[in-house]
Structure formats: C-alpha cells, structure tokens
Amino acid sequence: MEITPSILTADFCRLGETIDEAIEAGIGWLHMDVMDGNWVVNRTITFGPALIKSVRERVGPAVFIDCHLMITNAEEAWEQYANAGANMVIAHIEAVEDFPKLISDLHGSGVQSGCVINPDTPIDGLLPFLTELDLVLVMSVVPGKGGQSFIPQVEGKVRSLREAIDSQIENGGRETKLMIDGGIKDHNAALVSEWGIDIAVVGSGLINNQGSIRENLESITKSLEM
C-alpha cells in the first residue's frame, strides 16, 4: 500500500521544507485538498491552483500530484488545476452533475480522473462509470469536519469496490486504484491495506506526529509488515 501525505496539515510557513522532507523520505505522491469555502460543512477555504503550481515547480515532474476538489464547480474549475500541474483531479460524486463528461474532459486533456465518495454515500452511483476511472477515493471521515475519528463502517464499501475493480481488471479493463482518506495512522494502516486499499492518504500521522516524516513513514510501513 502506497502512502501519500495530505499537505493540508502542514505548517504553510515551511511548506516547501515539509515537501522536501517527504520526498527525501521516499514519498512519490502528494495529495492536495482543495476546499472552496462553500461545499464542505465547515466552510473552510484552503488553497487553489497558484499553490499547486508552486508545488509542481518545486518537486519537478517525477512526483505525482493529485488534487482532491471539495468544491461546488469542479466541472468548470478542473482545467485550472490541470494547468497548474496536477496529474490527477479527484472530484466528489455528490457535487458533480455529469461525471462521465468530467472524466471525458479530464482524459481528453491528458489528466487522470478520480471519483470520491463520502462515508454515507452508496457506491451504486459510480459503478456505471467505474471502468473509466483511474482512481476511487473512499472518505473515512466527513470532508471538512475537524477532529473526527476514522469511520470503520466504510469497510463494506471498500471491499465491494475492491471486488468490482478486481473483476474489471481480470476482464482486461482499467486498473483503477482504490484510495482511502481520513484518520489513517500506523495503528490502522494494516487494517485498510487488508481491505484492499492501494493508496492511503495520511495527514497528521505522517506530518504532525512526533518524529520526522521519515520516522513516521517507517512506523506506518512496519505496521503493514506485521
């Protein structure tokens, strides 16, 4: 299971140093949480394309960057993030009216497409276009709501998606990745890996724990080997 840091928990006064530290520790994927102050429940505003462009210029082309758009107008705004250097744009099924069109637009511009679902959203709505997605992100907390704990009840959803993805791969289809985000730390990383997760987003457990990012990443990695 690959680990990607959410830079949202970083100290933005030393963001460049934090990113450098993560890459030096072996991180090859950065997760960028974009909130527009409207869609998420706590009305938080985070950052936009300008910061993502700066991160891309700092890390170069070798690091994979995804943008998780927690915004109301992903169908209109995605191109700004693609132009800023995102390799993948992940949008919420709850906030997009015509997801197949968004996928087509993203792929047409050479950008990978991801779909994210909230903890209480059934997977049925995305199954018809699962074969076109590069990634599905399952939220294990409610987006934008602080101080939450990991929601283990998403297990059934994750396992169902894993089964559907494996089936399409066996039939020669797209190797859609399965990601989880929310409350992932060294004590439950092995649990979600066993569910079939390919990529886990880790924020405070990687960046804000005692010790360096390298030490925290090694702790998570060791937990996967037990």
Buried (B, 14 or more C-beta within 10 A) or exposed (E): BEBBBBBBBBEEEEBBEBBBBBBEBEBEBBBBBBBBBEBBEEEBEBBBBEBBBBBBEEBEEEBBBBBBBBBBBBBEBBBBBBEBBBBBBBBBBBBBEEBEEBBBBBEEEEBBBBBBBBBEBEBEEBEEBBEBBBBBBBBBBBBBEEEBEBBEEBBEBBEBBBEBBBEBEEEEEEEBBBBBBBBBBBEBBBBBBEBBBBBBBBBBBBBEBEEBBBEBBBBBBEBBEE
